[in-house]
Amino acid sequence: MFLSRLVCAFVLVACGGCRRAAGVPGEAERPEPELLEVEVGATALLKCGASRSQGNASHDWFSVHKEKPVLIFRVRQGQGQSEPGEYQHRLSLQDGGATLALTQVTPHDERIFLCQGKRPRSQEHRTQLRVFKAPEEPSIQANTVGISVNSPEPEEVATCVGRNGYPLPQVTWYKDGQPLREDRNRVHIQSSQIVESSGLYTLQSVLKAQLLKEDRGAQFYCELSYRLPSGNHMKESREVTVPVFYPAEKVWLEVEPVGTLKEGDRVEIRCLADGHPPPHFSISKQNLSTREMEEERTEDNGVLVLQPALKEHSGRYECQGLDLETMASLVSDPQELLVNYVSDVRVSPAAPEGQEGSNLSLTCDAESSQALEFQWLREETGEVLARGPELHLRALQRTAGGPYRCVAWAPSVPGLNRSRLVDVAVAGPPWMAQKERKVWVRQNALLNLSCEASGRPRPTISWTVAGAASEQDRGPHSVLSILTVLVTPELLETGAECVASNALGRNSTTILLALESNRTAGPSAPTVSPHGRANSTSTEKKLREPESKGVVIVAVTVCVLVLAVLGAVVYFLYKKGRLPCGRSGKQEITLPPSRKSEFVVEVKSDKLPEEMGLLQGSRDPKRAPADQGEKYIDLRH
């Protein structure tokens, strides 16, 4: 046995010596190759060792792939020549033939390159070429369907892909910044690679895991680790989340807005649960009569909208959640909802009425869930008349009639208030819109006369002259009467009067008529009486009596006649020659010769100068101050 082993060893040594004597390259004792690292696309500089640095050296370059050397380049006396093949167009000499440059390095170039001298044959240099390429940014795709916590096996969480790297990078998965390790029952990481035609690798890694309720919202990402000639590097993907499905353990109610609620607010009662997806919700309200919970109708799952909220919405509510997968039902704790309100604002008396000069008291009341305060306003002006539930109106005047508003509000709930409007009626005699007015007219023309009156009770209107009358309602207690008449001399003299009356008295408006032809250009007095006079309840007539107008006309006529008679008498006495002459104030008049025989008669009057002006004429407007009591009349004509 020992002899056979010794023979075998001898044969092997002998064979090795024979192969070396035959000059087979690569079969001599092989020192450790020199390591050269290059990135894809760069140029690899292959050294032939120190002994080949001379420019006249001769040597060959071999590519060793799978222990099989292939001649790729020859160097003779410093000149190189490529052999046909894959390296034919990518090899060149540098440094005087001592360095072989390989351009556009690819992953297929990762092998041993052998430089062998021609003399002596035993000298050779081996270089191990290592090729590197950084992968692209990793892409990640999360499971969008979701994972149930009740799944019996790990489910796919996400897939990570790193493309075009060399050599194959390493992948690491993280959850919330913590690396995930393989766990037989909970975490599985399955990786695969694809070799592209370029020789680069594409890595695909799938993370599978059993998730818990606590993993909702967890951030997952992958990391690719790789090496370059410059050192170790890594790239991270973006973070992703995965829907996690878990049954609800609790349901509850939330009310928005939070805080004190009042009528008119928009209120949402929302049902919530800690499960995902949420169960099917229903909201119920307790019936005060039967004390049973009755389901409310909702348009959205688990949301009851009260808009506007009313006091009837106050009460006890609860939520029920039904898991459609397990058919388990959960009920929330009941919650009381209070909608504050102010309602049924009432004023007593409901239809307040009082007579002029009397006193009137109003009382306001309301219902509310909170303590109330009151105030009274005059509706027309907004003036605050009183604070408190009572309003006292003393010594009523006609102007006190109209609308009043009682406002009730809750100080503890901002914006919560209600009001009631009430109309106060003040009874009294009719109230005229105008007491007296003047109208310019044309004789024998048709004329519309108007008269407006108000009062409580509602008055009726009559006219003192004949005509066609019509009435129009101007409100519940006002009336407008229109009378169509023909303008006659009698109507011009008497004017017209409209009389308004009710159970408490009467009042009137006087209308004075005047012809347009007599209108003067000068300023005229106002034709409408002051407001107070217009609303006076006096029934005294303001028109001049027809008899007084006639007296004035007669007096003027008599004065004219008297002056005419006086002039006639003076003229008669002058003709008879009975008028004395030569008194003081006499004025001598120089006459032409033909008129020397005519007389100048002096007439003395005891009338005032203003009266004498009627006889004076306009030919001698200037008189001496001493003669103002006398009058000279030229009787020669």
C-alpha positions in Angstrom: 0.0 0.0 0.0 2.8 2.3 0.9 4.7 1.4 -2.2 1.7 2.2 -4.5 1.4 5.7 -3.0 5.1 6.4 -3.4 4.8 5.4 -7.1 1.9 7.7 -7.7 3.7 10.7 -6.1 6.7 10.1 -8.3 4.6 9.9 -11.4 2.9 13.2 -10.6 6.2 15.0 -10.0 7.5 13.7 -13.2 4.5 14.8 -15.2 4.7 18.3 -13.7 8.4 18.6 -14.7 7.5 17.4 -18.2 4.8 20.1 -18.5 7.1 22.9 -17.4 9.8 21.6 -19.9 7.2 21.8 -22.7 6.7 25.6 -21.9 2.9 25.5 -21.2 2.1 29.0 -19.9 0.5 29.3 -16.5 1.6 25.9 -15.2 4.7 27.2 -13.3 4.5 28.0 -9.7 1.9 30.7 -9.5 2.6 33.7 -7.1 -0.4 35.5 -5.8 -1.8 37.8 -8.6 -1.7 41.5 -8.3 -5.2 43.0 -7.6 -6.5 45.8 -9.8 -10.0 47.4 -9.1 -11.8 49.4 -11.8 -15.3 50.7 -12.2 -17.4 49.8 -15.2 -16.6 52.1 -18.1 -13.2 53.1 -16.9 -9.7 52.1 -18.2 -7.7 49.3 -16.6 -3.9 49.8 -16.7 -2.3 46.3 -16.6 1.4 46.2 -15.5 3.8 43.5 -16.8 6.2 43.8 -13.8 9.5 45.5 -13.2 11.5 43.2 -15.5 9.5 44.3 -18.6 10.0 48.0 -18.1 12.7 48.2 -20.8 11.5 49.5 -24.2 13.0 46.6 -26.2 11.4 43.9 -24.2 9.3 41.2 -25.9 6.4 39.5 -24.1 2.8 38.3 -24.6 -0.5 39.0 -22.8 -3.0 36.3 -22.1 -6.6 36.4 -20.8 -7.2 33.6 -18.4 -10.8 32.6 -18.1 -11.9 29.5 -16.3 -8.2 28.4 -16.1 -7.8 28.7 -19.8 -5.3 31.2 -21.1 -6.0 33.0 -24.4 -3.4 35.1 -26.2 -4.8 38.6 -26.7 -1.7 40.9 -27.3 1.9 40.6 -28.5 4.7 43.0 -27.7 7.9 42.9 -29.8 10.7 45.4 -29.3 8.3 47.9 -27.7 5.7 47.5 -30.4 2.4 45.9 -29.8 -0.2 44.1 -31.8 -3.7 42.9 -30.8 -4.9 39.4 -31.5 -8.3 39.0 -33.1 -11.1 38.6 -30.6 -13.1 40.5 -28.0 -10.2 42.7 -26.9 -8.9 43.5 -30.4 -10.1 47.2 -30.4 -9.7 48.0 -26.7 -6.0 47.3 -26.0 -3.1 49.7 -26.3 0.4 50.1 -25.0 1.5 52.8 -22.6 4.7 53.6 -20.7 7.0 52.4 -23.5 5.3 49.0 -23.7 5.4 48.2 -20.0 1.7 48.9 -19.5 -1.3 47.4 -21.3 -4.4 49.7 -21.3 -7.8 48.1 -21.4 -10.6 50.7 -22.2 -14.3 50.6 -21.5 -14.1 47.9 -18.8 -17.3 45.7 -18.5 -18.2 43.1 -15.9 -17.1 40.5 -18.5 -13.6 41.7 -18.0 -13.3 40.5 -14.4 -10.6 37.8 -14.8 -6.8 37.2 -14.6 -4.6 38.8 -17.1 -1.1 37.2 -17.6 2.0 38.8 -18.9 4.7 36.3 -20.0 8.2 37.1 -21.2 9.9 35.3 -24.2 13.3 35.0 -22.5 13.6 33.5 -20.0 10.3 31.7 -20.3 9.8 31.3 -16.6 9.2 35.0 -16.0 5.5 36.0 -15.9 3.2 38.5 -14.1 -0.4 37.9 -13.2 -3.1 40.6 -12.5 -6.5 40.0 -11.1 -9.0 42.5 -12.5 -12.0 43.3 -10.3 -14.9 45.3 -11.8 -17.5 47.4 -9.8 -20.6 49.4 -10.5 -23.0 51.2 -8.1 -26.6 50.1 -8.5 -29.3 52.6 -9.3 -31.5 54.2 -6.6 -33.6 51.4 -5.1 -37.3 51.5 -5.9 -39.9 50.2 -3.5 -43.5 49.2 -4.0 -45.8 48.7 -1.0 -48.8 46.5 -0.6 -51.8 48.8 -1.2 -54.4 46.1 -0.5 -53.6 45.9 3.2 -52.7 43.1 5.6 -55.0 41.7 8.3 -53.5 41.1 11.7 -55.6 37.9 11.7 -53.7 36.4 8.7 -52.2 33.0 9.7 -49.0 33.5 7.5 -46.7 36.3 6.8 -48.1 38.5 4.0 -46.2 40.6 1.5 -45.4 44.0 2.8 -43.3 45.5 0.1 -40.9 44.7 -2.8 -37.5 46.4 -3.3 -35.7 46.5 -6.6 -32.0 47.5 -7.2 -31.0 47.7 -10.9 -27.7 47.6 -12.8 -25.2 46.9 -10.0 -22.0 44.9 -9.9 -21.2 42.8 -8.1 -24.6 41.9 -6.6 -25.4 44.3 -3.8 -26.7 43.3 -0.4 -30.2 44.2 0.7 -31.4 45.1 4.3 -35.0 45.8 5.3 -36.0 48.4 8.0 -39.1 49.1 10.0 -39.2 52.5 11.7 -35.4 52.7 11.4 -34.8 49.3 12.9 -33.3 46.5 10.7 -35.5 43.4 10.2 -34.0 39.9 10.6 -35.3 36.7 9.3 -37.8 35.2 11.7 -39.3 31.8 10.8 -42.8 32.7 12.0 -43.0 36.4 11.5 -40.5 37.8 9.0 -39.5 36.3 5.6 -37.1 38.0 3.1 -36.9 36.5 -0.3 -34.3 37.8 -2.7 -33.5 37.0 -6.4 -31.3 38.4 -9.0 -31.3 38.8 -12.8 -28.1 39.0 -14.9 -28.5 41.5 -17.6 -26.9 41.1 -21.0 -24.4 43.7 -20.0 -23.3 41.5 -17.1 -24.8 43.8 -14.5 -27.1 42.5 -11.8 -30.7 43.5 -11.0 -31.7 42.5 -7.4 -35.3 42.0 -6.3 -36.2 41.5 -2.6 -39.6 40.8 -1.2 -40.4 41.4 2.5 -43.1 39.3 4.0 -44.3 39.7 7.6 -47.1 39.2 10.1 -48.2 42.6 11.2 -49.8 43.7 14.5 -52.2 46.5 15.3 -49.2 48.5 16.6 -47.7 48.4 13.1 -50.4 50.8 11.7 -48.5 53.7 10.4 -45.1 51.9 10.5 -42.5 53.1 8.0 -40.8 50.5 5.9 -37.8 50.9 3.5 -34.9 48.9 2.0 -31.2 49.6 1.9 -28.7 48.4 -0.8 -25.1 47.9 0.3 -22.3 47.8 -2.3 -18.6 48.3 -2.7 -16.6 50.5 -5.1 -12.8 51.0 -5.4 -13.3 54.0 -3.1 -14.9 51.9 -0.4 -18.2 50.7 0.9 -21.4 52.6 0.1 -25.2 52.2 0.5 -28.4 53.6 -0.9 -31.9 53.8 0.7 -35.3 53.7 -0.8 -38.2 56.0 0.2 -40.4 55.1 3.2 -43.8 53.4 2.7 -46.7 52.5 4.9 -49.0 49.5 4.6 -52.7 49.4 5.5 -53.1 47.2 8.5 -56.6 45.8 9.2 -57.6 45.0 12.8 -60.9 44.6 14.5 -62.3 47.4 16.7 -62.1 47.0 20.5 -64.0 50.1 21.4 -66.5 52.7 20.0 -67.3 56.1 21.3 -69.1 59.4 20.4 -67.7 62.8 19.7 -69.7 66.1 19.3 -68.6 69.0 17.3 -68.3 71.9 18.0 -66.9 71.2 21.5 -68.4 73.4 24.3 -71.7 75.0 24.9 -74.3 74.5 22.1 -77.3 76.6 21.3 -80.2 76.6 18.9 -79.3 77.4 15.4 -75.8 75.9 15.6 -74.6 73.2 13.1 -73.9 70.2 15.3 -72.2 66.9 14.3 -72.5 63.8 16.4 -69.7 61.5 15.1 -69.3 57.8 15.9 -65.6 56.6 16.1 -63.9 53.3 16.7 -60.3 52.0 17.2 -60.6 49.4 14.4 -59.5 49.6 10.8 -61.4 49.6 8.6 -64.1 51.1 10.9 -67.2 49.0 11.5 -70.7 49.8 10.3 -72.1 52.5 12.6 -75.5 53.4 13.8 -76.5 56.2 16.2 -79.5 56.0 18.5 -81.3 58.5 20.7 -83.4 57.8 23.8 -87.1 58.3 23.4 -88.3 60.2 26.5 -91.7 58.6 26.5 -90.6 55.0 26.2 -87.1 55.3 27.5 -86.0 53.1 24.6 -83.1 53.9 22.2 -84.3 54.6 18.7 -82.0 54.7 15.7 -81.5 58.0 14.0 -81.3 58.4 10.3 -77.9 59.4 9.0 -76.7 60.1 5.5 -73.0 59.3 6.2 -71.8 56.2 8.1 -71.5 57.2 11.8 -72.2 61.0 11.4 -75.4 62.6 12.5 -75.8 66.3 11.4 -78.2 68.6 13.3 -78.6 71.7 11.2 -80.0 73.8 12.7 -79.9 72.3 16.2 -83.1 72.6 18.1 -84.0 72.1 21.7 -85.8 68.9 20.7 -82.4 67.5 19.8 -81.3 67.5 23.4 -81.1 64.0 25.0 -79.1 60.9 25.4 -77.2 59.4 22.4 -75.2 56.2 21.9 -73.3 54.6 19.1 -73.3 50.9 17.9 -70.5 49.5 15.7 -70.9 46.2 13.8 -67.9 44.4 12.4 -69.1 43.0 9.1 -66.2 40.4 9.0 -66.6 38.9 12.4 -70.2 40.2 13.0 -69.2 41.3 16.4 -71.1 44.3 17.8 -69.8 47.0 20.2 -71.8 49.8 21.9 -70.4 53.1 23.2 -71.1 54.7 26.5 -74.2 57.0 26.4 -73.6 60.7 26.0 -75.9 63.6 27.0 -76.4 66.4 24.5 -77.8 69.7 25.6 -78.9 72.3 23.1 -79.5 75.6 25.0 -82.6 77.5 23.8 -84.7 80.6 24.4 -88.3 80.1 23.2 -91.9 81.2 23.6 -91.2 84.9 24.1 -94.5 86.3 25.2 -95.7 89.9 25.8 -98.6 90.7 28.0 -101.0 92.1 27.0 -100.6 90.6 23.6 -102.4 93.5 21.8 -101.6 96.5 24.1 -103.9 99.6 23.6 -104.3 102.8 25.6 -105.9 106.2 25.2 -104.0 109.5 24.9 -102.9 110.7 28.3 -103.3 107.3 30.0 -100.5 104.9 31.3 -99.7 101.5 29.8 -97.5 98.7 31.2 -96.1 95.7 29.2 -94.6 92.5 30.6 -92.2 90.2 28.7 -91.6 86.5 29.5 -89.8 83.5 27.9 -88.7 79.9 28.4 -85.0 79.0 28.4 -82.5 76.4 29.6 -80.5 79.2 31.1 -81.2 82.3 33.2 -82.5 85.2 31.1 -82.2 88.9 30.9 -84.6 91.3 29.1 -84.6 94.7 27.4 -87.1 96.8 25.5 -86.4 98.6 22.3 -88.3 101.0 20.1 -88.4 99.2 16.8 -88.2 102.3 14.6 -85.2 103.8 16.2 -83.5 100.9 18.0 -83.4 103.0 21.2 -83.2 101.0 24.4 -86.2 102.0 26.5 -85.9 99.7 29.5 -83.9 96.8 30.9 -85.9 94.1 32.6 -89.1 92.3 31.8 -91.4 95.3 32.3 -91.9 98.4 30.2 -94.0 101.4 31.6 -95.3 104.0 29.1 -96.7 107.0 31.0 -99.0 109.8 29.7 -99.4 108.2 26.3 -99.1 110.5 23.3 -100.2 109.7 19.8 -96.5 109.4 18.8 -96.0 106.6 21.3 -98.0 104.3 19.1 -96.1 101.8 17.0 -93.9 98.6 17.2 -91.9 97.7 20.3 -89.5 94.8 20.7 -88.8 92.7 23.7 -85.4 90.9 23.6 -84.6 87.9 25.9 -81.1 86.6 26.0 -79.0 84.2 28.0 -75.7 85.9 29.2 -74.1 82.5 29.9 -74.4 81.4 26.2 -73.1 84.0 23.8 -75.3 84.7 20.8 -78.4 83.0 22.3 -81.4 85.3 22.2 -84.9 85.6 20.9 -87.3 88.5 20.6 -91.0 89.4 20.3 -92.5 92.4 18.4 -95.6 94.0 19.7 -97.6 96.9 18.3 -98.8 99.5 20.8 -102.0 101.2 19.8 -102.8 104.7 21.1 -106.6 105.5 20.8 -107.8 109.1 20.3 -109.6 111.5 18.1 -108.6 111.6 14.4 -105.2 113.0 13.5 -104.9 115.1 10.3 -101.9 114.9 8.0 -102.4 118.7 7.4 -104.5 121.2 9.3 -104.7 123.9 6.6 -103.3 124.4 3.1 -103.7 126.7 0.1 -104.3 125.5 -3.5 -103.9 127.6 -6.6 -106.6 126.9 -9.1 -108.2 128.0 -12.4 -111.9 128.8 -12.5 -114.3 126.4 -14.2 -111.6 123.6 -14.0 -112.0 120.2 -12.4 -109.9 119.9 -9.2 -108.9 116.9 -7.0 -108.8 117.7 -3.3 -107.1 115.2 -1.0 -107.3 114.8 2.7 -105.6 112.2 4.9 -106.5 111.3 8.5 -105.5 108.6 11.0 -106.8 107.5 14.3 -107.9 104.7 16.5 -110.6 103.8 15.9 -110.2 104.3 12.2 -111.9 107.6 11.3 -114.4 108.4 8.5 -114.1 111.5 6.3 -116.8 113.8 5.1 -116.6 117.1 3.0 -118.4 120.4 3.4 -118.8 120.8 -0.4 -120.4 118.6 -2.9 -118.4 116.5 -5.3 -117.4 113.0 -6.2 -115.5 111.5 -3.3 -113.4 108.3 -3.1 -111.3 106.7 -0.3 -108.0 104.7 -0.2 -106.7 102.8 2.8 -103.3 104.0 3.9 -102.9 101.5 6.7 -105.1 99.7 9.3 -105.9 103.1 10.9 -105.4 105.6 8.2 -107.6 106.8 5.3 -107.1 109.1 2.3 -110.1 110.8 0.8 -110.1 112.4 -2.7 -112.8 114.8 -3.7 -113.3 115.9 -7.4 -115.0 119.3 -7.7 -115.6 122.1 -10.3 -114.0 125.4 -9.4 -116.8 127.9 -9.2 -116.9 131.5 -7.8 -118.9 130.1 -4.8 -116.2 127.5 -4.2 -113.5 130.2 -4.4 -115.2 132.2 -1.8 -116.0 129.4 0.7 -113.1 127.0 0.2 -113.4 123.4 1.3 -113.2 121.5 4.5 -112.8 117.8 5.1 -113.9 116.5 8.5 -112.6 113.3 10.1 -114.4 111.7 13.0 -114.5 108.6 15.1 -116.0 107.6 18.5 -113.4 109.7 20.4 -113.8 113.0 18.5 -113.4 114.9 15.3 -110.8 117.0 13.5 -110.7 118.8 10.2 -108.5 120.1 7.4 -109.2 123.5 5.7 -108.3 124.0 2.1 -108.1 127.6 0.8 -108.6 128.2 -3.0 -107.0 131.0 -5.0 -106.9 131.8 -8.7 -103.7 131.3 -10.5 -104.2 134.8 -12.2 -104.0 136.5 -8.7 -100.7 134.8 -7.7 -98.0 137.4 -7.0 -94.3 136.9 -7.6 -93.4 138.0 -4.0 -92.8 135.6 -1.1 -95.9 134.0 0.3 -96.6 132.7 3.7 -96.5 128.9 4.3 -99.7 127.3 3.4 -99.3 124.2 5.7 -99.7 124.7 9.4 -97.1 123.5 11.9 -97.2 119.8 12.8 -98.6 120.4 16.2 -101.4 122.5 14.9 -102.1 119.9 12.1 -102.6 117.2 14.8 -104.6 119.4 17.1 -108.0 118.0 17.9 -109.6 121.4 17.8 -112.5 121.7 15.4 -112.3 125.6 15.0 -112.6 126.8 11.4 -109.6 128.6 10.1 -111.2 130.0 6.9 -112.4 133.7 6.9 -116.1 133.9 6.9 -117.7 134.7 3.5 -119.4 137.7 5.0 -116.1 139.3 6.0 -114.9 139.2 2.4 -118.0 140.9 1.2 -117.6 143.8 3.8 -114.1 144.6 2.5 -115.4 144.7 -1.1 -118.3 147.0 -0.2 -116.0 149.3 1.8 -113.7 149.8 -1.1 -116.6 150.5 -3.5 -118.1 153.1 -1.1 -114.7 154.9 -0.8 -114.5 155.2 -4.6 -118.0 156.5 -4.9 -117.5 159.1 -2.2 -114.4 160.4 -3.9 -116.2 160.7 -7.2 -119.1 162.6 -5.6 -116.6 164.9 -3.9 -114.9 165.7 -7.2 -118.2 166.4 -8.8 -119.2 168.9 -6.1 -116.0 170.8 -6.2 -116.2 171.0 -10.0 -119.8 172.3 -9.7 -118.9 175.0 -7.1 -116.1 176.1 -9.3 -118.4 176.6 -12.3 -120.8 178.6 -10.1 -117.9 180.8 -8.8 -118.6 180.0 -5.2 -115.1 178.9 -4.3 -113.1 181.5 -2.2 -109.5 182.4 -3.2 -106.4 184.1 -1.8 -105.8 181.9 1.3 -102.5 180.9 2.6 -100.8 178.3 0.5 -102.1 180.0 -2.7 -99.8 179.6 -5.6 -99.9 182.2 -8.4 -99.8 180.8 -11.8 -98.6 182.9 -14.8 -100.9 182.3 -17.7 -100.5 183.2 -21.3 -102.3 186.3 -22.5 -105.0 184.3 -24.1 -105.9 182.7 -20.8 -105.7 185.7 -18.3 -109.4 185.4 -17.6 -109.2 181.9 -16.1 -109.1 181.4 -12.4 -106.9 179.4 -10.1 -109.0 178.0 -7.3 -107.5 176.9 -3.9 -109.1 174.0 -2.2 -108.1 173.3 1.4 -108.7 169.8 2.6 -108.5 168.4 6.1 -107.7 164.9 4.9 -104.3 163.3 5.3 -101.8 163.4 2.5 -102.2 159.7 1.8 -105.9 160.2 1.2 -105.4 163.3 -0.8 -103.1 161.4 -3.1 -106.2 160.0 -4.7 -107.0 163.4 -6.2 -103.5 164.7 -6.8 -102.4 163.0 -9.9 -98.9 162.5 -11.1 -98.0 165.8 -12.7 -96.7 167.5 -9.5 -95.1 164.9 -7.3 -93.0 167.5 -5.4 -94.6 169.8 -2.8 -93.2 172.3 -0.4 -93.2 171.1 3.2 -95.4 174.1 4.3 -98.1 173.2 1.8 -98.6 169.5 2.7 -101.9 170.2 4.3 -103.4 171.9 1.3 -104.3 170.9 -2.2 -104.5 173.1 -5.3 -106.7 172.0 -8.2 -106.4 173.5 -11.6 -109.9 174.0 -12.7 -109.1 175.7 -16.0 -109.5 172.5 -17.9 
